[in-house]
Amino acid sequence: MEPKNHGPLVLVHGAWHGGWCWREVADKLERRGRRCYAPTLSGLAHRRAGLSRETSADTHVDDVASLIEALDLRGVTLVLHSYAGLLGPALLHRLRERLVEIAWLEAVIPSPGQPMLELTTPEAAARYVAQAASRGEGWWMPPPDVAQFQLPSDEMAQAVARQLTPQPLRSFAEPVTAPQAEVRGFPGRYLLASDRSPQPYLRYAAIAREAGWPVAEAPGGHLMMLTNSDAVVDFLS
């Protein structure tokens, strides 16, 4: 792979998670001399008290962009995991002069105007909507069963399950409405889990290849930052 930038990294977690999931990756990267920031999106993890019907993907775009702007970060590698890929086009539009690259880790790569429910599998989308209706008062999605992440130990599975928090349905059901840019014309790279079957992110790795980005594969499943932090650190170093 080509050498990477050595500016700050902003690590953005996926749905139901929080900045906590990047702790090991960030610690290892900082020991290599990289500054890391891992914001928690509105309404999630330790910010769950702020979860409301108004919390949307646009809210989450503003969370990340406001952090980068407030700290006046430049030369940033933006790292997007899973759902966070939905935020990529709007973040690129708003922060283009501050970013040097977007690194996608098992992340969706949307076209402007696509909601997350169109970017996940139809089966998953139907399940999320049904669970929001039956258990989430019609507006929030309960955390998924951690068994779907195929974590390597019961201890890790229990630890992750304790930290997952509800995700606003609006963030999945509605597209980002902030101005957006086409990410495929911007420098990027993609990391795909090599040990998922079926692998729902193969289509996004294909988009990355079509864009001319380097695509790497490593074992560790969807939560590779927890299960194979060394591979994620190597990808980002």
C-alpha positions in Angstrom: 0.0 0.0 0.0 1.0 3.6 -0.5 2.4 5.5 2.5 -0.3 7.4 4.4 -0.6 10.9 5.7 0.7 11.5 9.2 -1.8 14.2 10.3 -4.6 13.7 12.9 -7.1 10.9 12.6 -10.8 11.4 13.4 -12.4 8.0 14.1 -16.1 7.9 13.7 -18.0 4.9 15.1 -21.0 3.1 13.6 -24.6 2.7 14.7 -25.4 1.7 18.4 -21.7 2.2 19.3 -19.7 5.2 20.7 -16.2 6.5 20.7 -15.4 3.8 23.2 -15.0 1.2 20.5 -11.8 3.0 19.1 -9.9 3.0 22.4 -7.4 0.3 21.7 -6.8 1.5 18.1 -6.4 5.1 19.2 -4.0 4.1 22.0 -1.8 2.1 19.5 -1.9 4.9 16.9 -0.9 7.5 19.5 2.0 5.4 20.5 3.1 5.6 16.9 2.9 9.4 17.0 -0.6 10.0 15.5 -3.1 12.3 17.1 -6.5 10.6 17.4 -10.0 11.9 18.1 -12.9 9.6 18.6 -16.2 11.6 19.0 -19.4 9.9 20.2 -22.3 10.8 18.1 -25.4 12.5 19.6 -27.8 10.3 21.4 -25.4 7.3 21.7 -23.2 5.8 24.4 -22.4 8.3 27.2 -24.5 10.9 25.2 -27.6 8.7 25.2 -29.6 11.1 27.4 -29.7 13.4 24.3 -31.4 10.8 22.1 -34.6 12.3 20.7 -37.0 12.0 17.7 -35.1 14.9 16.1 -31.7 13.1 16.2 -30.8 12.4 12.6 -27.9 11.7 10.3 -27.6 15.5 9.8 -27.1 15.8 13.5 -24.3 13.3 13.3 -22.7 15.1 10.4 -22.7 18.3 12.5 -21.2 16.4 15.5 -18.1 15.4 13.5 -17.7 18.6 11.5 -18.1 20.8 14.5 -15.4 18.9 16.4 -12.9 19.2 13.5 -13.8 22.9 13.0 -13.6 23.8 16.7 -10.2 22.2 17.1 -9.1 23.7 13.8 -7.8 20.3 12.7 -6.1 20.2 9.3 -4.5 17.4 7.2 -7.2 15.1 8.7 -7.7 11.4 7.8 -11.4 10.8 8.4 -12.1 7.2 9.4 -15.6 6.0 8.9 -17.0 2.7 10.2 -20.2 1.1 9.0 -23.1 3.6 9.4 -20.6 6.5 9.6 -20.0 6.0 5.9 -23.4 7.6 5.4 -21.9 10.9 6.7 -19.0 10.9 4.3 -20.4 12.9 1.4 -21.6 15.8 3.6 -18.4 15.8 5.7 -16.4 16.0 2.5 -18.5 18.9 1.2 -18.1 20.8 4.5 -14.5 19.9 5.4 -12.8 19.4 2.0 -10.0 21.9 2.8 -9.3 20.1 6.1 -9.3 16.5 4.9 -6.5 14.7 3.0 -8.2 11.3 2.8 -11.2 9.2 3.9 -10.6 5.7 5.2 -13.6 3.4 5.1 -13.7 0.5 7.5 -16.5 -2.0 6.7 -18.4 1.2 5.8 -21.2 2.0 3.4 -20.3 4.3 0.6 -23.5 6.2 -0.3 -24.5 8.3 -3.3 -25.9 11.7 -2.1 -29.5 11.3 -1.1 -29.4 7.6 -0.1 -30.7 6.8 3.4 -29.0 4.0 5.5 -32.0 1.7 5.1 -31.3 1.6 1.4 -27.6 0.9 2.0 -27.9 -2.1 4.3 -29.4 -5.4 3.2 -33.2 -5.5 2.7 -33.5 -8.2 5.5 -31.6 -6.0 8.0 -33.6 -2.9 7.0 -36.9 -4.7 7.6 -35.7 -6.0 10.9 -34.6 -2.6 12.1 -37.9 -1.0 11.2 -39.9 -3.8 12.8 -37.9 -3.7 16.0 -38.3 0.1 16.2 -42.1 -0.4 15.9 -42.3 -3.2 18.5 -39.7 -2.2 21.0 -38.5 1.4 20.2 -41.7 3.4 20.4 -41.6 3.8 16.7 -38.6 6.1 16.6 -35.6 4.3 18.0 -33.9 1.0 17.2 -32.8 -1.2 20.0 -29.3 -2.6 19.8 -28.8 -5.7 17.8 -28.0 -9.1 19.2 -24.2 -9.1 19.5 -24.1 -12.7 18.2 -24.3 -11.1 14.7 -20.8 -9.7 15.2 -19.3 -13.1 15.8 -17.0 -11.8 18.5 -14.2 -14.2 19.6 -15.2 -14.7 23.2 -18.2 -14.6 25.5 -16.4 -12.0 27.6 -16.0 -9.6 24.7 -19.5 -10.2 23.6 -20.9 -9.4 27.0 -18.7 -6.3 27.3 -19.9 -5.0 23.9 -23.5 -5.8 24.7 -23.3 -3.7 27.9 -22.1 -0.7 25.9 -24.5 -0.7 22.9 -27.2 1.9 23.1 -30.3 2.7 21.0 -30.0 4.3 17.6 -32.5 6.9 16.3 -34.6 5.4 13.5 -34.6 8.7 11.7 -30.8 8.4 11.2 -31.5 5.3 9.1 -34.8 6.2 7.5 -34.0 9.7 6.2 -31.1 10.7 4.0 -28.6 13.3 4.9 -30.0 16.7 3.7 -26.9 18.8 4.2 -24.9 19.7 1.0 -22.9 16.7 -0.2 -19.9 16.0 -2.4 -19.1 12.9 -4.5 -16.6 11.0 -2.4 -15.4 8.8 -5.3 -13.3 11.7 -6.7 -11.5 12.2 -3.3 -8.5 10.2 -2.0 -9.7 7.1 -0.1 -8.9 3.6 1.0 -11.1 0.7 2.2 -10.7 -2.1 4.7 -12.9 -5.2 4.3 -13.3 -8.1 6.7 -12.0 -11.2 5.0 -13.9 -13.7 7.2 -17.6 -12.8 6.9 -19.9 -15.1 4.9 -22.0 -13.7 3.4 -20.1 -10.4 3.2 -22.6 -7.5 2.9 -19.8 -4.9 2.3 -18.4 -6.6 -0.8 -20.4 -4.1 -2.9 -18.7 -1.2 -1.2 -15.2 -2.7 -1.6 -16.1 -2.9 -5.3 -17.1 0.8 -5.4 -13.7 1.6 -3.7 -11.8 -0.4 -6.3 -13.7 1.4 -9.1 -12.7 4.7 -7.5 -9.1 3.6 -7.7 -8.7 3.4 -4.0 -6.4 0.7 -2.3 -8.6 -2.0 -0.8 -7.2 -4.2 2.0 -8.7 -7.3 3.7 -8.1 -8.7 7.2 -9.8 -11.1 9.5 -11.8 -9.8 12.4 -15.4 -9.4 11.3 -17.4 -6.2 11.3 -16.0 -4.9 14.6 -12.4 -5.3 13.6 -11.3 -2.3 15.7 -12.1 -4.6 18.7 -11.2 -8.0 17.4 -8.1 -7.2 15.3 -6.9 -3.7 16.3 -3.4 -4.4 14.9 -4.8 -4.8 11.4 -6.8 -1.5 11.7 -3.7 0.3 13.1 -1.6 -1.0 10.2 -4.3 0.1 7.7 -4.3 3.6 9.2 -0.6 4.1 10.0 
